[in-house]
Amino acid sequence: MKKVWMLFLNCLVLFGGEYHYMNGGKRIELEPLAYEGIRLRGQEVKMLCFTDPDSRKLCVGRQLIVKFKSLEHFDQYIESYDLRILKKYDFGNMFLLEASSPYAAMDAANALYRMPDIEYAQPDMTRERKLR
């Protein structure tokens, strides 16, 4: 039954066709722009860029941060969303994970956010700053 449920959730995420992320229980809708090369720490990184509701540019990479309430289904989630563990933090059950693409990272974060044993799941995002 769990496998059927996971398959259903994966299909729902894959064929949803819209871009969003969750922030404090609120759904933040995004308008897609394009892939862009951005220099982070001296390296060129391909990121998927959007505009947020405030018309600021927001770019998503392949990484996501996930904090688990319980590690009971940890291996199942990693395998289902084809994630790779980059780092386990020393406090709590928090992990830095990597997906195969920025799309996959956003989809995995949104799907994991809905799971009962996940405290939070957030794609690694870079947001354009506006000077006052």
N, CA and C atoms as an extended XYZ file, in Angstrom:
396
Properties=species:S:1:pos:R:3:atomname:S:1:resname:S:1:resid:I:1 pbc="F F F"
N         0.826       -1.198        0.000 N   MET     1
C         0.000        0.000        0.000 CA  MET     1
C         0.868        1.259        0.000 C   MET     1
N         1.974        1.241        0.767 N   LYS     2
C         2.858        2.406        0.825 CA  LYS     2
C         3.465        2.694       -0.544 C   LYS     2
N         3.805        1.643       -1.290 N   LYS     3
C         4.390        1.833       -2.618 CA  LYS     3
C         3.388        2.474       -3.571 C   LYS     3
N         2.131        2.073       -3.478 N   VAL     4
C         1.087        2.644       -4.328 CA  VAL     4
C         0.904        4.114       -3.982 C   VAL     4
N         0.906        4.441       -2.696 N   TRP     5
C         0.760        5.822       -2.248 CA  TRP     5
C         1.930        6.681       -2.753 C   TRP     5
N         3.148        6.171       -2.649 N   MET     6
C         4.328        6.911       -3.116 CA  MET     6
C         4.264        7.109       -4.632 C   MET     6
N         3.821        6.096       -5.372 N   LEU     7
C         3.692        6.216       -6.820 CA  LEU     7
C         2.663        7.283       -7.181 C   LEU     7
N         1.551        7.297       -6.466 N   PHE     8
C         0.520        8.304       -6.697 CA  PHE     8
C         1.062        9.709       -6.449 C   PHE     8
N         1.782        9.895       -5.348 N   LEU     9
C         2.337       11.213       -5.037 CA  LEU     9
C         3.376       11.641       -6.065 C   LEU     9
N         4.190       10.697       -6.522 N   ASN    10
C         5.180       11.024       -7.555 CA  ASN    10
C         4.492       11.466       -8.840 C   ASN    10
N         3.435       10.776       -9.254 N   CYS    11
C         2.704       11.147      -10.471 CA  CYS    11
C         2.042       12.510      -10.310 C   CYS    11
N         1.493       12.761       -9.139 N   LEU    12
C         0.860       14.040       -8.874 CA  LEU    12
C         1.865       15.175       -9.016 C   LEU    12
N         3.056       14.979       -8.475 N   VAL    13
C         4.096       16.004       -8.551 CA  VAL    13
C         4.604       16.158       -9.976 C   VAL    13
N         4.838       15.045      -10.664 N   LEU    14
C         5.399       15.112      -12.010 CA  LEU    14
C         4.466       15.766      -13.020 C   LEU    14
N         3.169       15.523      -12.879 N   PHE    15
C         2.239       16.020      -13.868 CA  PHE    15
C         1.445       17.230      -13.384 C   PHE    15
N         1.893       17.851      -12.299 N   GLY    16
C         1.211       19.028      -11.769 CA  GLY    16
C         1.293       20.212      -12.709 C   GLY    16
N         2.444       20.423      -13.373 N   GLY    17
C         2.578       21.457      -14.372 CA  GLY    17
C         2.696       22.865      -13.854 C   GLY    17
N         2.795       23.070      -12.569 N   GLU    18
C         2.936       24.416      -12.046 CA  GLU    18
C         4.142       24.464      -11.126 C   GLU    18
N         4.640       25.669      -10.917 N   TYR    19
C         5.841       25.840      -10.110 CA  TYR    19
C         5.500       26.649       -8.870 C   TYR    19
N         5.876       26.114       -7.738 N   HIS    20
C         5.631       26.775       -6.473 CA  HIS    20
C         6.581       26.201       -5.434 C   HIS    20
N         6.643       26.878       -4.297 N   TYR    21
C         7.312       26.318       -3.135 CA  TYR    21
C         6.496       26.706       -1.917 C   TYR    21
N         6.705       26.006       -0.827 N   MET    22
C         5.948       26.259        0.386 CA  MET    22
C         6.820       27.059        1.346 C   MET    22
N         6.230       28.083        1.953 N   ASN    23
C         6.953       28.914        2.905 CA  ASN    23
C         6.012       29.235        4.057 C   ASN    23
N         6.302       28.675        5.217 N   GLY    24
C         5.459       28.906        6.386 CA  GLY    24
C         4.029       28.449        6.190 C   GLY    24
N         3.839       27.366        5.463 N   GLY    25
C         2.506       26.842        5.214 CA  GLY    25
C         1.776       27.539        4.072 C   GLY    25
N         2.394       28.548        3.483 N   LYS    26
C         1.793       29.250        2.353 CA  LYS    26
C         2.423       28.795        1.055 C   LYS    26
N         1.592       28.680        0.044 N   ARG    27
C         2.057       28.285       -1.287 CA  ARG    27
C         2.472       29.547       -2.047 C   ARG    27
N         3.733       29.604       -2.482 N   ILE    28
C         4.262       30.745       -3.220 CA  ILE    28
C         4.367       30.338       -4.684 C   ILE    28
N         3.539       30.952       -5.534 N   GLU    29
C         3.518       30.638       -6.964 CA  GLU    29
C         4.686       31.327       -7.671 C   GLU    29
N         5.249       30.658       -8.673 N   LEU    30
C         6.388       31.177       -9.418 CA  LEU    30
C         6.107       31.151      -10.914 C   LEU    30
N         6.613       32.143      -11.613 N   GLU    31
C         6.537       32.195      -13.072 CA  GLU    31
C         7.904       31.826      -13.634 C   GLU    31
N         8.003       30.799      -14.478 N   PRO    32
C         9.311       30.379      -14.994 CA  PRO    32
C         9.925       31.411      -15.934 C   PRO    32
N        11.244       31.550      -15.835 N   LEU    33
C        12.015       32.393      -16.751 CA  LEU    33
C        12.864       31.496      -17.638 C   LEU    33
N        14.019       31.060      -17.134 N   ALA    34
C        14.933       30.234      -17.943 CA  ALA    34
C        16.040       29.693      -17.060 C   ALA    34
N        16.821       28.779      -17.657 N   TYR    35
C        18.050       28.348      -17.003 CA  TYR    35
C        19.055       29.475      -17.120 C   TYR    35
N        19.854       29.642      -16.094 N   GLU    36
C        20.881       30.674      -16.104 CA  GLU    36
C        22.135       30.145      -15.465 C   GLU    36
N        23.258       30.607      -15.955 N   GLY    37
C        24.524       30.298      -15.313 CA  GLY    37
C        24.817       31.378      -14.285 C   GLY    37
N        25.010       30.984      -13.038 N   ILE    38
C        25.275       31.921      -11.953 CA  ILE    38
C        26.587       31.518      -11.288 C   ILE    38
N        27.409       32.480      -10.936 N   ARG    39
C        28.670       32.194      -10.260 CA  ARG    39
C        28.445       32.170       -8.758 C   ARG    39
N        28.652       31.005       -8.168 N   LEU    40
C        28.571       30.831       -6.718 CA  LEU    40
C        29.879       30.252       -6.229 C   LEU    40
N        30.508       30.962       -5.309 N   ARG    41
C        31.789       30.511       -4.744 CA  ARG    41
C        32.800       30.173       -5.828 C   ARG    41
N        32.847       31.004       -6.875 N   GLY    42
C        33.834       30.830       -7.933 CA  GLY    42
C        33.497       29.779       -8.968 C   GLY    42
N        32.342       29.131       -8.849 N   GLN    43
C        31.955       28.098       -9.815 CA  GLN    43
C        30.711       28.535      -10.577 C   GLN    43
N        30.669       28.172      -11.855 N   GLU    44
C        29.488       28.423      -12.664 CA  GLU    44
C        28.468       27.324      -12.356 C   GLU    44
N        27.277       27.710      -11.934 N   VAL    45
C        26.229       26.769      -11.561 CA  VAL    45
C        24.995       27.061      -12.407 C   VAL    45
N        24.416       26.017      -12.997 N   LYS    46
C        23.177       26.172      -13.753 CA  LYS    46
C        22.011       26.156      -12.774 C   LYS    46
N        21.182       27.193      -12.846 N   MET    47
C        20.035       27.296      -11.958 CA  MET    47
C        18.790       27.612      -12.789 C   MET    47
N        17.668       27.176      -12.300 N   LEU    48
C        16.382       27.444      -12.921 CA  LEU    48
C        15.828       28.717      -12.287 C   LEU    48
N        15.478       29.714      -13.106 N   CYS    49
C        15.059       31.010      -12.565 CA  CYS    49
C        13.576       31.268      -12.781 C   CYS    49
N        12.992       31.986      -11.837 N   PHE    50
C        11.578       32.327      -11.817 CA  PHE    50
C        11.423       33.780      -11.375 C   PHE    50
N        10.213       34.292      -11.470 N   THR    51
C         9.878       35.526      -10.779 CA  THR    51
C         8.856       35.166       -9.713 C   THR    51
N         9.023       35.770       -8.535 N   ASP    52
C         8.097       35.502       -7.441 CA  ASP    52
C         6.955       36.521       -7.473 C   ASP    52
N         5.987       36.415       -6.563 N   PRO    53
C         4.856       37.348       -6.581 CA  PRO    53
C         5.262       38.819       -6.414 C   PRO    53
N         6.446       39.086       -5.851 N   ASP    54
C         6.938       40.455       -5.687 CA  ASP    54
C         7.743       40.914       -6.898 C   ASP    54
N         7.710       40.148       -7.981 N   SER    55
C         8.444       40.431       -9.222 CA  SER    55
C         9.957       40.423       -9.048 C   SER    55
N        10.443       39.709       -8.044 N   ARG    56
C        11.879       39.548       -7.866 CA  ARG    56
C        12.308       38.243       -8.502 C   ARG    56
N        13.526       38.240       -9.035 N   LYS    57
C        14.065       37.016       -9.632 CA  LYS    57
C        14.507       36.068       -8.520 C   LYS    57
N        14.132       34.806       -8.659 N   LEU    58
C        14.460       33.762       -7.706 CA  LEU    58
C        14.990       32.579       -8.506 C   LEU    58
N        16.164       32.055       -8.139 N   CYS    59
C        16.760       30.939       -8.874 CA  CYS    59
C        16.892       29.729       -7.957 C   CYS    59
N        16.634       28.563       -8.506 N   VAL    60
C        16.667       27.303       -7.755 CA  VAL    60
C        17.752       26.413       -8.338 C   VAL    60
N        18.573       25.840       -7.459 N   GLY    61
C        19.612       24.908       -7.875 CA  GLY    61
C        19.170       23.472       -7.656 C   GLY    61
N        20.135       22.570       -7.646 N   ARG    62
C        19.824       21.139       -7.504 CA  ARG    62
C        19.772       20.666       -6.059 C   ARG    62
N        20.090       21.521       -5.111 N   GLN    63
C        20.149       21.099       -3.714 CA  GLN    63
C        18.871       21.451       -2.965 C   GLN    63
N        18.592       20.688       -1.901 N   LEU    64
C        17.480       20.983       -1.023 CA  LEU    64
C        17.843       20.624        0.404 C   LEU    64
N        17.244       21.316        1.338 N   ILE    65
C        17.463       21.070        2.757 CA  ILE    65
C        16.191       20.451        3.304 C   ILE    65
N        16.351       19.329        3.996 N   VAL    66
C        15.197       18.615        4.529 CA  VAL    66
C        15.462       18.270        5.985 C   VAL    66
N        14.478       18.553        6.843 N   LYS    67
C        14.558       18.140        8.245 CA  LYS    67
C        13.450       17.132        8.499 C   LYS    67
N        13.857       15.955        8.941 N   PHE    68
C        12.939       14.850        9.192 CA  PHE    68
C        12.530       14.839       10.660 C   PHE    68
N        11.248       14.605       10.928 N   LYS    69
C        10.795       14.382       12.303 CA  LYS    69
C        11.228       12.989       12.738 C   LYS    69
N        11.171       12.065       11.798 N   SER    70
C        11.522       10.671       12.029 CA  SER    70
C        12.256       10.151       10.801 C   SER    70
N        13.219        9.277       11.009 N   LEU    71
C        13.984        8.714        9.889 CA  LEU    71
C        13.434        7.359        9.441 C   LEU    71
N        12.216        7.055        9.852 N   GLU    72
C        11.607        5.761        9.546 CA  GLU    72
C        11.543        5.492        8.043 C   GLU    72
N        11.170        6.480        7.238 N   HIS    73
C        11.032        6.298        5.790 CA  HIS    73
C        12.144        6.992        5.010 C   HIS    73
N        13.217        7.339        5.665 N   PHE    74
C        14.306        8.107        5.056 CA  PHE    74
C        14.817        7.458        3.764 C   PHE    74
N        15.199        6.189        3.830 N   ASP    75
C        15.744        5.505        2.652 CA  ASP    75
C        14.724        5.442        1.508 C   ASP    75
N        13.474        5.261        1.855 N   GLN    76
C        12.411        5.201        0.850 CA  GLN    76
C        12.284        6.547        0.126 C   GLN    76
N        12.346        7.654        0.859 N   TYR    77
C        12.257        8.978        0.243 CA  TYR    77
C        13.461        9.260       -0.654 C   TYR    77
N        14.645        8.918       -0.169 N   ILE    78
C        15.865        9.160       -0.941 CA  ILE    78
C        15.796        8.398       -2.264 C   ILE    78
N        15.356        7.160       -2.196 N   GLU    79
C        15.262        6.333       -3.398 CA  GLU    79
C        14.135        6.801       -4.325 C   GLU    79
N        12.975        7.118       -3.762 N   SER    80
C        11.820        7.524       -4.577 CA  SER    80
C        12.083        8.786       -5.385 C   SER    80
N        12.770        9.734       -4.791 N   TYR    81
C        13.009       11.015       -5.461 CA  TYR    81
C        14.408       11.117       -6.048 C   TYR    81
N        15.122       10.007       -6.067 N   ASP    82
C        16.453        9.934       -6.666 CA  ASP    82
C        17.368       11.040       -6.125 C   ASP    82
N        17.464       11.097       -4.797 N   LEU    83
C        18.268       12.115       -4.134 CA  LEU    83
C        19.590       11.537       -3.665 C   LEU    83
N        20.560       12.403       -3.543 N   ARG    84
C        21.885       12.010       -3.060 CA  ARG    84
C        22.174       12.829       -1.808 C   ARG    84
N        22.701       12.179       -0.780 N   ILE    85
C        23.017       12.856        0.474 CA  ILE    85
C        24.356       13.574        0.318 C   ILE    85
N        24.348       14.885        0.501 N   LEU    86
C        25.587       15.659        0.462 CA  LEU    86
C        26.139       15.886        1.855 C   LEU    86
N        25.234       16.086        2.824 N   LYS    87
C        25.690       16.375        4.186 CA  LYS    87
C        24.581       16.075        5.177 C   LYS    87
N        24.964       15.502        6.330 N   LYS    88
C        24.046       15.352        7.461 CA  LYS    88
C        24.528       16.328        8.518 C   LYS    88
N        23.644       17.197        8.943 N   TYR    89
C        24.012       18.189        9.945 CA  TYR    89
C        24.020       17.555       11.328 C   TYR    89
N        24.808       18.121       12.229 N   ASP    90
C        25.002       17.560       13.562 CA  ASP    90
C        23.795       17.722       14.479 C   ASP    90
N        22.885       18.607       14.147 N   PHE    91
C        21.732       18.844       15.012 CA  PHE    91
C        20.469       18.321       14.338 C   PHE    91
N        19.685       17.597       15.083 N   GLY    92
C        18.425       17.079       14.540 CA  GLY    92
C        18.642       16.106       13.397 C   GLY    92
N        17.611       15.882       12.670 N   ASN    93
C        17.648       14.991       11.504 CA  ASN    93
C        17.618       15.822       10.230 C   ASN    93
N        18.568       16.748       10.088 N   MET    94
C        18.596       17.654        8.949 CA  MET    94
C        19.671       17.217        7.955 C   MET    94
N        19.294       17.254        6.654 N   PHE    95
C        20.187       16.812        5.596 CA  PHE    95
C        20.216       17.830        4.462 C   PHE    95
N        21.376       17.940        3.826 N   LEU    96
C        21.511       18.648        2.563 CA  LEU    96
C        21.525       17.569        1.498 C   LEU    96
N        20.546       17.612        0.599 N   LEU    97
C        20.386       16.590       -0.425 CA  LEU    97
C        20.556       17.217       -1.803 C   LEU    97
N        20.846       16.394       -2.798 N   GLU    98
C        20.998       16.875       -4.162 CA  GLU    98
C        20.134       16.042       -5.089 C   GLU    98
N        19.423       16.735       -5.971 N   ALA    99
C        18.581       16.081       -6.976 CA  ALA    99
C        19.299       16.124       -8.325 C   ALA    99
N        18.724       15.478       -9.308 N   SER   100
C        19.351       15.406      -10.628 CA  SER   100
C        19.238       16.707      -11.415 C   SER   100
N        18.272       17.557      -11.071 N   SER   101
C        18.084       18.826      -11.773 CA  SER   101
C        17.376       19.807      -10.841 C   SER   101
N        17.370       21.097      -11.187 N   PRO   102
C        16.606       22.046      -10.381 CA  PRO   102
C        15.102       21.725      -10.347 C   PRO   102
N        14.552       21.260      -11.477 N   TYR   103
C        13.142       20.850      -11.499 CA  TYR   103
C        12.896       19.727      -10.492 C   TYR   103
N        13.777       18.732      -10.495 N   ALA   104
C        13.634       17.590       -9.589 CA  ALA   104
C        13.778       18.027       -8.135 C   ALA   104
N        14.669       18.973       -7.862 N   ALA   105
C        14.850       19.467       -6.494 CA  ALA   105
C        13.582       20.158       -6.004 C   ALA   105
N        12.989       20.994       -6.857 N   MET   106
C        11.768       21.691       -6.467 CA  MET   106
C        10.614       20.706       -6.286 C   MET   106
N        10.473       19.769       -7.202 N   ASP   107
C         9.413       18.769       -7.091 CA  ASP   107
C         9.575       17.911       -5.843 C   ASP   107
N        10.812       17.473       -5.570 N   ALA   108
C        11.063       16.649       -4.387 CA  ALA   108
C        10.773       17.431       -3.113 C   ALA   108
N        11.211       18.679       -3.041 N   ALA   109
C        10.960       19.497       -1.849 CA  ALA   109
C         9.461       19.683       -1.624 C   ALA   109
N         8.715       19.966       -2.686 N   ASN   110
C         7.266       20.147       -2.555 CA  ASN   110
C         6.568       18.861       -2.137 C   ASN   110
N         7.000       17.736       -2.681 N   ALA   111
C         6.386       16.453       -2.317 CA  ALA   111
C         6.751       16.066       -0.883 C   ALA   111
N         8.020       16.227       -0.521 N   LEU   112
C         8.448       15.875        0.835 CA  LEU   112
C         7.776       16.754        1.879 C   LEU   112
N         7.547       18.013        1.553 N   TYR   113
C         6.899       18.937        2.481 CA  TYR   113
C         5.541       18.409        2.942 C   TYR   113
N         4.862       17.664        2.081 N   ARG   114
C         3.530       17.133        2.397 CA  ARG   114
C         3.565       15.862        3.242 C   ARG   114
N         4.721       15.258        3.405 N   MET   115
C         4.822       13.999        4.141 CA  MET   115
C         4.719       14.255        5.651 C   MET   115
N         4.031       13.370        6.370 N   PRO   116
C         3.825       13.598        7.808 CA  PRO   116
C         5.103       13.523        8.652 C   PRO   116
N         6.117       12.809        8.207 N   ASP   117
C         7.339       12.695        9.012 CA  ASP   117
C         8.444       13.667        8.571 C   ASP   117
N         8.059       14.712        7.834 N   ILE   118
C         8.993       15.753        7.406 CA  ILE   118
C         8.624       17.044        8.122 C   ILE   118
N         9.590       17.645        8.797 N   GLU   119
C         9.335       18.929        9.455 CA  GLU   119
C         9.337       20.057        8.422 C   GLU   119
N        10.351       20.085        7.566 N   TYR   120
C        10.354       21.017        6.441 CA  TYR   120
C        11.256       20.506        5.338 C   TYR   120
N        10.975       20.954        4.125 N   ALA   121
C        11.773       20.628        2.935 CA  ALA   121
C        11.780       21.879        2.070 C   ALA   121
N        12.970       22.358        1.757 N   GLN   122
C        13.094       23.618        1.042 CA  GLN   122
C        14.172       23.497       -0.031 C   GLN   122
N        13.837       23.845       -1.285 N   PRO   123
C        14.899       23.853       -2.304 CA  PRO   123
C        15.867       24.996       -2.006 C   PRO   123
N        17.116       24.831       -2.409 N   ASP   124
C        18.124       25.866       -2.227 CA  ASP   124
C        17.828       26.966       -3.239 C   ASP   124
N        17.496       28.151       -2.741 N   MET   125
C        17.091       29.245       -3.617 CA  MET   125
C        17.996       30.457       -3.427 C   MET   125
N        18.201       31.169       -4.511 N   THR   126
C        18.922       32.424       -4.496 CA  THR   126
C        17.946       33.480       -4.978 C   THR   126
N        17.777       34.529       -4.194 N   ARG   127
C        16.802       35.564       -4.528 CA  ARG   127
C        17.508       36.883       -4.814 C   ARG   127
N        17.008       37.568       -5.799 N   GLU   128
C        17.540       38.886       -6.152 CA  GLU   128
C        17.220       39.872       -5.014 C   GLU   128
N        18.231       40.619       -4.624 N   ARG   129
C        18.020       41.617       -3.571 CA  ARG   129
C        17.638       42.950       -4.193 C   ARG   129
N        16.780       43.641       -3.501 N   LYS   130
C        16.421       44.982       -3.929 CA  LYS   130
C        16.964       45.962       -2.906 C   LYS   130
N        17.675       46.957       -3.385 N   LEU   131
C        18.206       47.971       -2.492 CA  LEU   131
C        17.106       48.979       -2.172 C   LEU   131
N        17.128       49.499       -0.960 N   ARG   132
C        16.121       50.478       -0.575 CA  ARG   132
C        16.508       51.849       -1.042 C   ARG   132
